[in-house]
């Protein structure tokens, strides 16, 4: 019976390629399911043979740890060089979207608080 190893929704292509290469390197048979035409199905990576589960889990745990440390080191290097994206950088890239989001948040807060503020007067 197939066992789900990794859910692939929002997984970058490079990470998926690295996982496939890792599994192939250790002769672990996996197959991939896609989200389908409307994105309703479960995109995942599945293990074909149950007896390979402990080895596959150990490899994935080690890979995830290595990828985390690699990404953290890359972010720290960008931050030290002053090139890491900040919240203000994102707001400057698309100011209209930023203003629209702030306006929507303000409207939601106003709509949520009006009934309570009306009780106090």
matplotlib code that plots the C-alpha trace (Angstrom):
import matplotlib.pyplot as plt

x = [0.0, 1.3, 2.3, 2.3, 5.7, 5.4, 2.5, 3.5, 1.2, 3.3, 6.6, 9.1, 10.3, 14.0, 13.0, 10.9, 13.8, 16.2, 13.8, 13.4, 17.1, 17.6, 15.1, 16.6, 20.1, 19.0, 16.9, 13.6, 10.7, 8.3, 5.6, 3.9, 0.3, -0.8, -3.5, -5.5, -7.1, -8.9, -6.4, -8.8, -6.8, -3.9, -0.5, 1.9, 4.9, 4.0, 6.2, 5.6, 7.0, 6.1, 9.4, 11.3, 9.4, 11.9, 14.8, 12.7, 11.6, 15.1, 16.4, 13.6, 14.2, 17.9, 17.2, 14.7, 17.3, 20.0, 17.7, 16.6, 20.2, 21.2, 18.2, 18.9, 22.6, 21.6, 19.1, 21.7, 24.2, 21.7, 20.8, 24.4, 24.9, 21.8, 20.0, 17.3, 13.8, 12.0, 8.3, 8.9, 10.6, 7.5, 5.2, 7.4, 7.3, 3.5, 2.1, -1.4, -1.8, -0.3, -2.8, -5.7, -4.8, -4.5, -7.9, -9.5, -8.1, -9.3, -12.8, -12.9, -11.9, -14.4, -17.3, -16.3, -16.1, -19.1, -21.7, -19.7, -19.0, -22.7, -23.5, -21.2, -22.9]
y = [0.0, 3.5, 5.8, 9.6, 11.1, 14.7, 17.0, 19.1, 22.0, 25.2, 23.2, 25.0, 23.1, 23.1, 21.4, 18.8, 18.0, 17.6, 15.3, 13.2, 13.0, 12.0, 9.2, 8.0, 8.1, 5.7, 3.5, 4.4, 4.1, 7.0, 8.4, 11.8, 12.8, 16.2, 18.6, 18.0, 20.5, 22.5, 22.0, 20.0, 16.8, 16.2, 16.9, 14.6, 12.3, 8.7, 5.7, 2.5, 0.0, 0.1, -1.4, 1.6, 4.0, 4.4, 5.0, 7.5, 9.4, 9.6, 10.9, 13.5, 14.7, 15.1, 16.8, 19.2, 20.1, 20.7, 22.8, 24.9, 25.7, 26.4, 28.9, 30.5, 31.0, 32.5, 34.9, 35.9, 36.6, 38.8, 40.5, 41.2, 42.7, 44.8, 43.2, 41.2, 42.3, 44.1, 44.9, 48.4, 47.1, 45.0, 48.0, 50.2, 47.6, 47.9, 50.9, 50.7, 47.1, 48.2, 51.1, 48.8, 46.2, 48.9, 50.3, 46.8, 46.2, 49.5, 48.8, 45.4, 46.9, 49.7, 47.2, 45.0, 47.7, 49.9, 47.7, 47.7, 51.4, 52.1, 50.4, 52.7, 55.9]
z = [0.0, -0.9, 1.9, 1.6, 2.2, 1.3, 0.4, -2.6, -2.4, -2.5, -2.8, -5.1, -8.2, -7.0, -3.8, -5.5, -7.9, -5.0, -3.2, -6.4, -6.8, -3.1, -3.4, -6.7, -5.2, -2.4, -4.7, -3.0, -5.4, -5.2, -7.4, -7.6, -7.8, -9.1, -8.1, -11.2, -13.6, -10.9, -8.1, -5.9, -5.7, -3.3, -4.9, -3.0, -3.2, -2.3, -1.3, -3.3, -0.8, 2.9, 4.1, 2.8, 5.1, 7.9, 5.5, 3.5, 6.6, 7.9, 4.5, 4.3, 7.8, 7.1, 3.8, 5.5, 8.2, 5.6, 3.4, 6.4, 7.4, 3.8, 3.4, 6.8, 5.8, 2.5, 4.3, 6.9, 4.1, 2.3, 5.6, 6.4, 2.9, 3.3, 0.4, 2.3, 1.4, 4.2, 4.7, 3.4, 0.3, -0.5, 0.2, -2.1, -4.9, -5.2, -3.2, -4.5, -3.2, 0.1, 0.4, -0.6, 2.0, 4.7, 3.7, 3.8, 7.2, 8.4, 7.0, 8.7, 12.0, 11.7, 10.8, 13.7, 16.3, 15.3, 17.1, 20.3, 20.2, 19.6, 22.9, 24.9, 23.8]

ax = plt.figure().add_subplot(projection="3d")
ax.plot(x, y, z, "-o")
ax.set_aspect("equal")
plt.show()
